Amino acid sequence: MSMIRRIPMEGVMNLRDLGGFACPGGCTRWGCIYRSAALNSATPGDVEKLRLRGVKLVLDLRNPQEVRARPDTLIPGAQNLNFPLLGDYPLDRIPVNDTVRSTKSLHRMYRLVLRHGGEGILGAVRALLACDGAVLFHCAAGKDRTGIFTMLLLSLAGVDWVDILADYTVSELYLEGYTADISGSNVHNMRMLRSFLEKEYGSPREYLLGLGASEGELEAFRRRFVCSEGDTQQSCW
């Protein structure tokens, strides 16, 4: 399995492997969980790259209206599931300053995700656990809803917050010039979300338990996603 963090593609932006982050017991496993922007512009070459990487499940975190407007290009042998991370919250009421460069106001939308997207978040986590191959999840640009879901997964694995924040902020660079949305991924937004999450729920783990996840499910995720430094296993799970 190649240990490459950002995977260059033709029509899929911001595609990254979530492997290689240090955490208690070792590091997150390579080739198991990927994050990206939407797959609607994926080329045949992109699709083949994802197929060869063993992607068996695509978790689409967009609103159903977004999915209908720009449906994903399908990967042979992979299942596509939609888990809206804004629940049924009206799109026209979402506070997004996508015309303000590197805005510090996105955390207002992020709080809505935690408040209204719990069903989608829990469903996505359980679908990921049920998959026996690699999983790719995305929203539209792969930075906001995808960034929040990434934060939760890396937190469960025990990844340090400084690495979670660093992974969040890099989306702004990877998306530069590819989207009209210039709101970016200013670290202030994820820091503010962390403060809100810890004040309202305690921790990412306690937030997921509050949604209905079991201790067993969260521990199973960590066992599967974290490998020891000497682990040479090549398969995802």
Disulfide bonds with the S-S distance in Angstrom:
none
